[in-house]
Amino acid sequence: MRYRFGKNDILSDLQKLAGDHPKHQSPSMWIGVLYEEFKQYDKSANQFMVAAGLAIKEVDKTNYICRAVKILIEDNEYKKAKKLIMERLMSVNDTSIEELFELYHVLALIQKKTNQDERYLSLTEKLLEIKPTESDIRFDLAYKYSGKKNHIMALYHYKILCDLSPSWAAWNNLGVELSELGLLGKSVEAYMIAKEMGGT
């Protein structure tokens, strides 16, 4: 509670709590948070893995592992990060949608950071099969397709965004894709809608 209200000088207290309560996950998790803020990524990831080992609920275990992996990605430890995710994917329950989504999401992030574009695209398509309402993920996917000159797939995803969670950015980018495909009248319409929604 002291940490949450701005008291950052509590590392030694948390380490004592972890020693006094070796079967409780929370102290290790908060130590991981502190180490991450200090940019001591290796120590932070280790603490989240300790918390994962102590977690009672499987979903908590997965969340801690994914947090550790995101920290390893920040530290450019991609090989180690991928190994942790793949091990967890092999053991997670296939019916746990939340866990699968989080694991695939982090695995897609690794592919994006290491410029494995085709793997990133396929993993992100998988994410949207699991949760089709994730607008930010769909926007990123459409943008990546556009960058790869796959204007048909970019158009497909921007059109879904414009239909289900419209924004001026989605309409603007839809206009770009329509233009790339030679549909100039439709492109102008999309740009005008983007302008009406606050675009430039």
Secondary structure, DSSP 8 states (H G I E B T S, - for coil): -TTTTT----HHHHHHHHHH-TT-SHHHHHHHHHHHHTT-HHHHHHHHHHHHHH-SSHHHHHHHHHHHHHHHHHTT-HHHHHHHHHHHHHHS-TT-HHHHHHHHHHHHHHHHHTT-HHHHHHHHHHHHHH-TT-HHHHHHHHHHHHHTT-HHHHHHHHHHHHHHS--HHHHHHHHHHHHHTT-HHHHHHHHHHHHHTT--
